[in-house]
Amino acid sequence: MASFDTIEGIPPALLDTLSTLSFTTMSEIQEKAINPILEGSDILAQSKTGSGKTLAFGLPCVMNTNTNNYKPQTIIITPTRELADQIAVELRRVAAYKPNLKMLTLYGGVPLRAQADSLAKGAHILIGTPGRIQDHLAKETLTLESIKTLVLDEADRMLDMGFYDEIVKIGSNMPRGKQTLLFSATFPENIEKLAKALLNQPLTIKVDTVIEENKINELVYETEDKLRALSALIQSYKPESLLIFCNTKVQVISLTDTLSGRGHSVIDIHGDLDQRDRNESLIAFSNGSKRIMVATDVASRGLDIKDIELVINYDLPFEAEVYTHRIGRTGRADATGTAISLFTPKDSEKCAYVLDKAKKATLKDLRVDAKFKMVSEYDTLCLNGGKKTKLRAGDIIGTFCKEIGIENSMIGKINITDTKSYIALHHTVADKVFKALKKVKIKKKKYVAWIL
């Protein structure tokens, strides 16, 4: 694969930033898309999640931004709040070389007025969901006449959610000469229709369109008792991390409660949670303080959590494409993974698309360790301060080690948002740190702490 220094006109400062972030060589989608995007081409790209597409469209958008003009120049539309946040995090890291570049996320679950106030102060790159962008257009708190580039990420998912008319309408509020970049994991008919409506003589790129057979081991188990089967699978496979999919939020909540009652470190995520709770669920799962996540399909797209060892479809998805996206949460980048689907005899017809791809296995062949539980060694400590209070990971680690006296090895992953910080701590020291922070200051400031 080519290195990033082959990108036309890439600034040395950006190459240094990419090197610091351990981005050395381009993925296939990046190699094929970045230079044509910089040359101004419209792009119609088919690429699965985890292929590096965020950087493929994000890097040119950052490079092309004129920070002297505070009107929106790029708008990135995504199906979910989680994906919008993840794109924003990645692009902010890349844009660190470019002072004063401002990005805003626009999605529901956050007061419209607060977003409107931020928009009034100006921004260069907007990242949001179709519904909330429409809300701002309707209230005239957002105008798009200065947009140079429109990005549609996970376009097939947005169309599955019924956003075709909204996307076309949003596009109609932008200049005719804008550049449009459409990224989709699949190319159903309605994607072709959307492409014809919005793109101008696009370059079509197709990479990573098929899940590599040797990367994800797909299995199916038939059972009359899915809960019993799930327990056997957990106690046989003993994964470090497990993502379980259910079709409804009611089933997600029920299964989470059951697994928690059996002693597992488990958390749930579904559409009824507010944005803070959804973010905190993701943080707790990604930092290892919760080893099992039970989710609806809100987690089947756009969640870039590394090292998910096992995915289980507790409920079979209704569509083959959803199945593809669910199991794509494992085996990401250079990793391998296992995807297991459970079905009852009455589901046989419904799961034909799975049986065509996956190997049928039997529960009686499992070697079950009845004592095994997925218990985490970590707890998540929260602080009521983040980027806006200039709190950095180094400040936290320094205080915990030097002032409170814990070993660096007891500190796990640290996530810092605008207003909060989340620190994974070994459970043997979490209470000590929590109590100490009632007296100990970080950078001469006292922070309120709590255990998630």
C-alpha positions as CSV (number, residue, x, y, z in Angstrom):
1,M,0.0,0.0,0.0
2,A,1.1,3.6,-0.7
3,S,2.2,5.9,2.0
4,F,0.5,9.2,2.8
5,D,3.3,11.2,1.4
6,T,2.1,10.2,-2.1
7,I,-1.0,12.4,-1.6
8,E,-0.8,15.5,-3.9
9,G,-0.1,18.7,-2.0
10,I,-0.2,17.2,1.5
11,P,1.4,19.6,4.0
12,P,4.4,18.4,5.9
13,A,2.7,19.3,9.2
14,L,-0.2,17.0,8.3
15,L,2.2,14.1,7.5
16,D,3.8,14.7,11.0
17,T,0.3,14.6,12.6
18,L,-0.6,11.3,10.7
19,S,2.8,9.8,11.8
20,T,2.0,10.7,15.4
21,L,-1.3,9.0,15.1
22,S,0.4,5.9,13.7
23,F,-1.1,6.3,10.2
24,T,1.7,5.3,7.9
25,T,0.3,3.5,4.9
26,M,-3.1,4.1,3.2
27,S,-5.8,1.5,3.1
28,E,-7.2,0.5,-0.3
29,I,-10.1,2.9,-0.1
30,Q,-7.8,5.8,1.0
31,E,-5.4,5.1,-1.8
32,K,-8.1,5.0,-4.5
33,A,-10.2,7.9,-3.2
34,I,-8.1,10.7,-1.6
35,N,-6.3,12.1,-4.7
36,P,-9.5,12.0,-6.9
37,I,-11.4,13.8,-4.1
38,L,-8.7,16.4,-3.9
39,E,-8.9,16.9,-7.7
40,G,-12.6,17.7,-7.3
41,S,-14.3,14.5,-8.5
42,D,-17.6,13.3,-7.2
43,I,-17.2,9.8,-5.7
44,L,-19.5,6.8,-5.5
45,A,-17.7,4.4,-3.2
46,Q,-18.6,0.9,-1.9
47,S,-16.6,0.1,1.1
48,K,-17.4,-1.8,4.3
49,T,-17.1,-0.3,7.8
50,G,-13.6,-0.6,9.2
51,S,-11.9,0.0,5.8
52,G,-10.6,3.4,6.6
53,K,-13.3,5.4,4.7
54,T,-13.6,8.1,7.3
55,L,-10.0,9.2,6.6
56,A,-10.6,8.7,2.9
57,F,-13.2,11.5,2.8
58,G,-12.1,13.3,5.9
59,L,-8.5,14.0,5.0
60,P,-9.4,15.9,1.8
61,C,-12.1,17.8,3.6
62,V,-9.7,19.0,6.3
63,M,-7.0,19.8,3.7
64,N,-9.5,21.9,1.6
65,T,-10.9,23.9,4.5
66,N,-10.2,27.6,4.4
67,T,-10.0,28.5,8.1
68,N,-10.3,32.3,7.3
69,N,-13.9,31.7,6.2
70,Y,-16.2,30.7,9.1
71,K,-19.1,29.7,6.9
72,P,-19.7,25.9,6.6
73,Q,-17.7,24.4,3.8
74,T,-18.2,20.7,4.3
75,I,-21.3,18.8,5.6
76,I,-21.1,15.1,6.5
77,I,-24.4,13.3,6.9
78,T,-24.6,10.1,8.8
79,P,-27.3,7.7,9.9
80,T,-26.6,7.8,13.7
81,R,-25.4,10.1,16.5
82,E,-22.7,7.6,17.4
83,L,-21.2,7.6,13.9
84,A,-21.3,11.4,13.8
85,D,-19.4,11.6,17.1
86,Q,-16.8,9.0,15.9
87,I,-16.2,10.9,12.7
88,A,-15.8,14.1,14.6
89,V,-13.3,12.5,17.0
90,E,-11.2,11.1,14.1
91,L,-11.2,14.3,12.1
92,R,-10.4,16.5,15.0
93,R,-7.3,14.3,15.6
94,V,-6.2,14.7,12.0
95,A,-7.0,18.4,11.9
96,A,-4.8,19.2,14.9
97,Y,-2.2,20.5,12.5
98,K,-4.5,23.2,11.2
99,P,-5.2,25.9,13.9
100,N,-8.7,27.3,14.3
101,L,-10.5,24.7,12.2
102,K,-13.9,24.3,13.8
103,M,-16.2,21.3,13.6
104,L,-19.7,20.9,14.9
105,T,-21.9,17.9,15.4
106,L,-25.7,18.2,14.8
107,Y,-28.0,15.5,16.0
108,G,-31.0,14.9,18.2
109,G,-30.8,14.3,21.9
110,V,-29.1,17.6,22.3
111,P,-30.9,21.0,22.7
112,L,-31.5,22.6,19.3
113,R,-30.9,26.1,20.8
114,A,-27.4,25.2,22.0
115,Q,-26.5,23.9,18.5
116,A,-28.0,27.1,17.0
117,D,-25.8,29.2,19.2
118,S,-22.7,27.3,18.1
119,L,-23.7,27.6,14.5
120,A,-24.1,31.4,14.9
121,K,-20.5,31.7,15.9
122,G,-19.4,29.9,12.7
123,A,-18.0,26.5,11.8
124,H,-16.1,25.0,8.9
125,I,-17.1,21.3,9.0
126,L,-20.6,20.1,10.0
127,I,-21.3,16.4,10.9
128,G,-24.9,15.4,11.6
129,T,-27.9,13.3,11.1
130,P,-30.6,14.1,8.4
131,G,-33.4,14.8,10.9
132,R,-31.5,17.4,13.0
133,I,-30.0,19.1,9.9
134,Q,-33.5,19.4,8.5
135,D,-34.6,20.9,11.8
136,H,-32.0,23.6,11.6
137,L,-32.8,24.4,8.0
138,A,-36.5,24.7,8.8
139,K,-35.7,27.1,11.7
140,E,-33.2,29.0,9.5
141,T,-30.4,28.5,12.1
142,L,-28.4,26.9,9.3
143,T,-27.8,27.9,5.7
144,L,-25.8,25.8,3.2
145,E,-25.1,28.2,0.4
146,S,-21.3,28.1,1.2
147,I,-21.0,24.3,1.1
148,K,-18.3,23.0,-1.2
149,T,-18.4,19.3,-0.3
150,L,-21.3,17.1,0.7
151,V,-20.4,13.7,2.2
152,L,-23.0,10.9,2.7
153,D,-21.6,8.2,4.9
154,E,-23.3,4.8,5.4
155,A,-25.8,6.0,2.7
156,D,-27.5,2.6,2.5
157,R,-28.3,2.7,6.2
158,M,-29.8,6.2,5.9
159,L,-32.1,5.0,3.0
160,D,-33.1,2.0,5.1
161,M,-34.2,4.4,7.8
162,G,-36.4,6.3,5.2
163,F,-34.3,9.4,4.8
164,Y,-34.2,9.5,0.9
165,D,-36.4,12.6,0.6
166,E,-34.7,14.4,3.5
167,I,-31.2,13.9,1.9
168,V,-32.3,15.1,-1.5
169,K,-34.0,18.1,0.1
170,I,-30.9,18.9,2.1
171,G,-28.8,18.6,-1.1
172,S,-31.1,21.0,-2.9
173,N,-30.2,23.8,-0.4
174,M,-26.5,23.6,-1.5
175,P,-24.8,25.2,-4.5
176,R,-25.2,23.2,-7.8
177,G,-21.4,23.0,-8.3
178,K,-20.7,21.3,-4.9
179,Q,-18.7,18.1,-4.8
180,T,-20.6,15.1,-3.5
181,L,-19.0,12.0,-2.0
182,L,-21.3,9.0,-1.4
183,F,-20.0,6.1,0.7
184,S,-22.1,2.9,1.1
185,A,-21.4,-0.6,2.3
186,T,-23.9,-2.0,-0.2
187,F,-25.3,-0.8,-3.5
188,P,-29.1,-1.5,-3.6
189,E,-31.3,0.1,-6.2
190,N,-32.2,3.1,-4.1
191,I,-28.5,4.0,-3.8
192,E,-28.2,4.1,-7.6
193,K,-31.3,6.4,-7.6
194,L,-29.8,8.7,-4.9
195,A,-26.5,8.8,-6.8
196,K,-28.3,9.9,-10.0
197,A,-30.1,12.6,-8.1
198,L,-27.0,14.1,-6.3
199,L,-23.8,13.1,-8.1
200,N,-22.2,14.5,-11.2
201,Q,-20.3,12.0,-13.4
202,P,-18.9,10.2,-10.3
203,L,-15.9,8.0,-10.1
204,T,-17.1,4.6,-8.9
205,I,-14.8,2.8,-6.4
206,K,-15.5,-0.6,-5.0
207,V,-13.2,-2.1,-2.3
208,D,-13.6,-4.5,0.6
209,T,-17.1,-5.3,-0.6
210,V,-17.1,-8.9,0.6
211,I,-16.3,-10.1,4.2
212,E,-13.1,-12.1,4.0
213,E,-13.9,-15.7,4.7
214,N,-10.7,-16.2,6.8
215,K,-11.3,-13.2,8.9
216,I,-14.7,-14.0,10.4
217,N,-15.7,-17.5,11.5
218,E,-19.5,-17.6,10.9
219,L,-21.4,-20.3,12.8
220,V,-25.1,-21.1,13.5
221,Y,-26.6,-23.0,16.3
222,E,-30.2,-24.4,16.4
223,T,-31.8,-24.4,19.8
224,E,-35.2,-24.5,21.5
225,D,-33.8,-22.4,24.5
226,K,-31.8,-19.4,23.3
227,L,-30.9,-18.2,26.8
228,R,-29.5,-21.6,27.8
229,A,-27.6,-21.7,24.5
230,L,-26.2,-18.2,25.0
231,S,-24.9,-19.2,28.5
232,A,-23.3,-22.3,27.0
233,L,-21.6,-20.3,24.3
234,I,-20.3,-17.7,26.7
235,Q,-18.9,-20.4,29.1
236,S,-17.4,-22.3,26.2
237,Y,-15.8,-19.5,24.0
238,K,-14.8,-17.4,27.0
239,P,-14.3,-14.2,25.0
240,E,-12.6,-11.1,26.3
241,S,-15.4,-9.0,24.7
242,L,-18.8,-9.9,23.4
243,L,-21.4,-8.0,21.5
244,I,-24.9,-9.5,21.5
245,F,-27.6,-8.3,19.1
246,C,-31.4,-8.4,19.8
247,N,-34.2,-7.1,17.5
248,T,-36.0,-5.0,20.2
249,K,-35.1,-2.7,23.0
250,V,-37.4,-4.7,25.3
251,Q,-35.4,-7.8,24.6
252,V,-32.1,-5.9,25.1
253,I,-33.1,-4.6,28.5
254,S,-34.4,-8.0,29.6
255,L,-31.3,-9.9,28.5
256,T,-29.0,-7.3,30.0
257,D,-30.8,-7.7,33.4
258,T,-30.6,-11.5,33.2
259,L,-26.9,-11.5,32.3
260,S,-26.1,-9.0,35.0
261,G,-28.0,-11.1,37.6
262,R,-25.8,-14.0,36.6
263,G,-22.7,-12.1,37.5
264,H,-21.5,-10.8,34.1
265,S,-20.1,-7.3,33.4
266,V,-22.7,-6.2,31.0
267,I,-24.2,-3.0,29.6
268,D,-26.8,-2.2,27.0
269,I,-27.4,0.3,24.2
270,H,-30.6,1.1,22.3
271,G,-32.5,4.0,20.8
272,D,-34.4,5.0,23.9
273,L,-31.3,5.9,25.9
274,D,-30.4,9.6,25.8
275,Q,-27.1,10.6,24.1
276,R,-25.1,10.8,27.3
277,D,-26.1,7.3,28.4
278,R,-25.4,5.9,24.9
279,N,-22.0,7.5,24.9
280,E,-21.2,6.2,28.4
281,S,-22.3,2.7,27.4
282,L,-19.9,2.7,24.5
283,I,-17.0,4.1,26.6
284,A,-17.6,1.4,29.3
285,F,-17.6,-1.3,26.7
286,S,-14.6,0.0,24.7
287,N,-12.4,0.5,27.8
288,G,-13.1,-3.0,29.1
289,S,-15.0,-2.1,32.3
290,K,-18.0,-3.8,30.8
291,R,-17.2,-7.0,28.8
292,I,-20.6,-7.6,27.3
293,M,-22.7,-5.2,25.3
294,V,-26.3,-6.1,24.4
295,A,-27.6,-3.9,21.6
296,T,-30.3,-3.2,19.1
297,D,-29.2,-2.4,15.5
298,V,-28.2,1.1,16.7
299,A,-24.9,-0.7,17.2
300,S,-24.7,-2.6,13.9
301,R,-23.5,0.4,11.9
302,G,-21.0,3.1,12.6
303,L,-19.5,1.8,15.9
304,D,-15.7,1.5,15.5
305,I,-14.8,-0.5,18.7
306,K,-11.6,-2.4,18.2
307,D,-11.0,-6.0,19.3
308,I,-14.5,-7.3,19.6
309,E,-13.7,-11.0,19.8
310,L,-17.2,-12.4,19.5
311,V,-20.6,-11.3,18.0
312,I,-23.7,-13.2,18.8
313,N,-27.1,-12.7,17.0
314,Y,-29.4,-13.6,19.9
315,D,-32.3,-12.7,17.5
316,L,-31.8,-13.2,13.8
317,P,-32.0,-9.9,11.9
318,F,-34.8,-9.4,9.4
319,E,-32.6,-8.6,6.5
320,A,-29.4,-10.2,5.1
321,E,-27.7,-6.8,4.8
322,V,-28.2,-6.1,8.5
323,Y,-26.6,-9.5,9.3
324,T,-23.6,-8.4,7.3
325,H,-23.2,-5.2,9.2
326,R,-23.8,-6.9,12.6
327,I,-21.0,-9.5,12.1
328,G,-18.8,-6.7,10.7
329,R,-18.3,-5.5,14.2
330,T,-15.7,-8.2,14.7
331,G,-12.8,-9.1,12.4
332,R,-12.0,-5.4,11.8
333,A,-8.8,-4.1,10.2
334,D,-6.2,-6.9,10.5
335,A,-8.0,-8.8,13.3
336,T,-10.0,-12.0,13.1
337,G,-13.3,-12.8,14.9
338,T,-16.2,-15.1,15.4
339,A,-19.9,-14.5,14.6
340,I,-22.5,-16.8,15.9
341,S,-26.3,-16.8,15.2
342,L,-28.9,-18.6,17.2
343,F,-32.2,-19.8,15.7
344,T,-35.1,-21.9,16.7
345,P,-36.7,-24.6,14.4
346,K,-39.5,-22.1,13.4
347,D,-36.8,-19.6,12.2
348,S,-35.4,-22.0,9.6
349,E,-36.8,-20.2,6.6
350,K,-36.0,-16.8,8.0
351,C,-32.3,-17.7,8.5
352,A,-31.8,-19.3,5.1
353,Y,-29.4,-16.4,4.1
354,V,-27.3,-17.2,7.2
355,L,-27.2,-20.9,6.6
356,D,-26.0,-20.3,3.1
357,K,-22.9,-18.6,4.4
358,A,-22.3,-20.0,7.9
359,K,-21.3,-23.4,9.2
360,K,-23.9,-25.2,11.2
361,A,-22.6,-26.3,14.6
362,T,-24.2,-28.2,17.5
363,L,-24.3,-27.2,21.2
364,K,-23.5,-30.6,22.5
365,D,-20.0,-30.3,21.1
366,L,-19.2,-27.3,23.3
367,R,-16.9,-27.7,26.3
368,V,-18.7,-25.7,28.9
369,D,-17.1,-24.3,32.0
370,A,-20.1,-23.7,34.3
371,K,-18.0,-21.5,36.7
372,F,-16.9,-19.0,34.0
373,K,-18.3,-15.5,34.2
374,M,-17.4,-12.5,32.1
375,V,-16.3,-10.2,34.9
376,S,-14.1,-7.1,34.3
377,E,-11.1,-6.2,36.3
378,Y,-11.8,-2.6,35.7
379,D,-14.3,0.1,36.8
380,T,-14.8,3.4,35.1
381,L,-14.2,6.5,37.1
382,C,-15.9,9.7,35.9
383,L,-14.8,13.3,36.4
384,N,-16.9,16.4,35.8
385,G,-14.2,18.1,33.6
386,G,-12.8,17.6,30.2
387,K,-11.4,19.4,27.2
388,K,-13.3,22.7,28.1
389,T,-11.5,22.8,31.4
390,K,-8.2,22.0,29.7
391,L,-8.0,18.6,31.4
392,R,-5.6,16.2,29.7
393,A,-4.8,12.5,30.1
394,G,-1.3,13.4,31.3
395,D,-2.7,15.6,34.1
396,I,-4.9,12.7,35.3
397,I,-2.2,10.1,35.2
398,G,0.2,12.4,37.0
399,T,-2.2,13.2,39.8
400,F,-3.3,9.5,40.3
401,C,0.3,8.2,40.4
402,K,2.2,11.0,42.2
403,E,-0.5,12.5,44.5
404,I,-2.7,9.5,45.2
405,G,0.0,6.8,44.9
406,I,-1.3,4.2,42.5
407,E,0.8,2.4,39.9
408,N,0.5,3.5,36.3
409,S,-0.3,-0.1,35.4
410,M,-3.5,0.2,37.3
411,I,-4.8,2.8,34.9
412,G,-6.5,1.7,31.7
413,K,-8.0,3.6,28.8
414,I,-8.8,7.3,29.3
415,N,-11.6,9.0,27.3
416,I,-11.9,12.8,27.5
417,T,-14.9,14.6,26.1
418,D,-15.7,18.3,26.2
419,T,-17.2,18.2,29.7
420,K,-16.3,14.9,31.2
421,S,-13.4,12.4,31.6
422,Y,-13.7,8.7,31.9
423,I,-10.8,6.6,33.3
424,A,-10.7,2.8,33.4
425,L,-9.2,1.9,36.8
426,H,-8.3,-1.6,38.1
427,H,-11.1,-2.5,40.6
428,T,-8.5,-2.8,43.4
429,V,-7.7,0.9,43.3
430,A,-10.9,2.5,42.0
431,D,-12.4,3.1,45.4
432,K,-9.1,4.5,46.7
433,V,-8.9,7.1,43.9
434,F,-12.6,8.0,44.3
435,K,-12.2,8.7,48.0
436,A,-8.9,10.6,47.5
437,L,-10.4,12.9,44.9
438,K,-12.6,14.4,47.6
439,K,-9.5,16.2,48.8
440,V,-6.9,15.9,46.0
441,K,-6.9,18.5,43.2
442,I,-5.9,18.0,39.5
443,K,-4.1,21.1,38.1
444,K,-5.1,23.1,41.2
445,K,-8.7,22.4,40.7
446,K,-11.1,20.0,42.5
447,Y,-13.2,17.8,40.4
448,V,-16.3,15.8,41.3
449,A,-15.8,12.1,40.8
450,W,-18.1,9.1,40.6
451,I,-18.0,5.5,39.5
452,L,-20.0,4.8,36.3
